[in-house]
């Protein structure tokens, strides 16, 4: 019964030790901070200069690597961008 001290990891479905749980928390925080910083850099780039939307989508992709809500938002935004581009593309049948 030595597995009693181990925690269950819901994402992997495997038992992990508390040290792995702590490193997972640190990773999630690092991913969250990285994604938010990239998005915050991209927002002023949208009207000013450079590839603002590309930077914002990159930040969202960073967040989506760790958070399910960000993945759903990224997929929704991707769908809207594609439908917008399909409407603007000549000969697309729209």
Wavefront OBJ file of the C-alpha trace (Angstrom):
o trace
v 0.000 0.000 0.000
v 2.896 2.383 -0.689
v 0.836 4.067 -3.410
v -1.399 5.673 -0.785
v 0.953 8.677 -0.506
v 0.868 9.300 -4.228
v -1.598 11.691 -5.822
v -3.612 10.852 -8.899
v -2.887 13.064 -11.930
v -6.282 13.697 -13.630
v -4.753 14.710 -16.984
v -2.604 11.625 -17.407
v -4.597 9.199 -15.292
v -1.416 7.974 -13.639
v -0.104 8.227 -10.126
v 2.450 10.972 -9.512
v 4.514 11.976 -6.548
v 4.111 15.407 -4.899
v 7.345 16.654 -6.504
v 5.911 16.091 -9.975
v 2.733 17.857 -8.933
v 4.725 20.890 -7.844
v 6.701 20.987 -11.110
v 3.423 20.692 -13.010
v 2.061 23.698 -11.123
v 5.205 25.677 -11.865
v 4.914 24.734 -15.540
v 1.276 25.858 -15.681
v 2.167 29.188 -14.090
v 5.068 29.680 -16.504
v 2.852 28.866 -19.495
v 0.146 31.218 -18.226
v 2.572 34.088 -17.717
v 4.263 33.508 -21.076
v 0.981 33.389 -22.956
v -0.418 36.485 -21.266
v 2.787 38.458 -21.892
v 2.783 37.525 -25.583
v -0.881 38.515 -25.907
v -0.254 41.817 -24.117
v 2.625 42.543 -26.499
v 0.447 41.709 -29.503
v -2.580 43.842 -28.586
v -0.913 47.240 -29.148
v 0.682 45.877 -32.308
v -2.735 45.376 -33.921
v -3.392 49.053 -34.725
v 0.192 50.356 -34.540
v 2.640 48.199 -36.478
v 3.682 44.677 -37.214
v 1.853 41.385 -37.114
v -0.343 42.078 -34.083
v -2.956 39.411 -34.712
v -0.267 36.826 -35.368
v 1.343 37.632 -32.013
v -2.019 37.492 -30.221
v -2.815 34.100 -31.794
v 0.651 32.869 -30.826
v 0.019 33.871 -27.203
v -3.309 32.095 -27.316
v -1.618 28.977 -28.712
v 0.855 29.094 -25.816
v -2.040 29.227 -23.354
v -3.886 26.470 -25.237
v -0.956 24.134 -24.714
v -1.877 23.982 -21.033
v -5.459 25.269 -20.604
v -8.601 23.770 -22.131
v -10.525 27.084 -22.151
v -7.779 28.681 -24.248
v -7.889 25.771 -26.693
v -11.648 26.211 -27.131
v -11.209 29.965 -27.636
v -8.409 29.400 -30.156
v -10.552 26.949 -32.130
v -13.505 29.341 -32.116
v -11.327 32.230 -33.302
v -9.722 30.050 -35.977
v -13.173 29.109 -37.276
v -14.286 32.769 -37.395
v -11.125 33.872 -39.205
v -11.491 31.098 -41.776
v -15.149 31.919 -42.428
v -14.263 35.619 -42.741
v -11.500 34.829 -45.236
v -13.792 32.497 -47.187
v -16.321 35.303 -47.585
v -13.636 37.685 -48.844
v -11.968 35.247 -51.231
v -13.211 35.683 -54.829
v -14.592 32.531 -56.350
v -15.211 30.828 -53.040
v -18.877 30.386 -53.895
v -20.149 32.893 -51.361
l 1 2 3 4 5 6 7 8 9 10 11 12 13 14 15 16 17 18 19 20 21 22 23 24 25 26 27 28 29 30 31 32 33 34 35 36 37 38 39 40 41 42 43 44 45 46 47 48 49 50 51 52 53 54 55 56 57 58 59 60 61 62 63 64 65 66 67 68 69 70 71 72 73 74 75 76 77 78 79 80 81 82 83 84 85 86 87 88 89 90 91 92 93 94
